[in-house]
Amino acid sequence: MLAPMAPHFATELWSKFQSCPNRLGTPIMWDKSVLEQTWPELDDDYPLDIIVK
């Protein structure tokens, strides 16, 4: 979510994440750049309570 606002910084961070030995997350395409990743999908059924005071 950082890539659209700070693409150069996000690319540097992604290059370091790609070299980590314990990578989690199957929907992540590790062989692609951060700018080619898909956006997270919204779960409409997630139980989230918003309280505004």
Residue pairs with C-beta under 8 A, 6 or more apart in sequence:
1 40
2 9
2 10
2 13
3 10
3 11
3 34
3 35
3 37
7 35
10 34
10 35
11 33
11 34
11 35
13 34
14 33
14 34
17 23
18 30
23 30
27 38
28 37
29 36
29 37
29 38
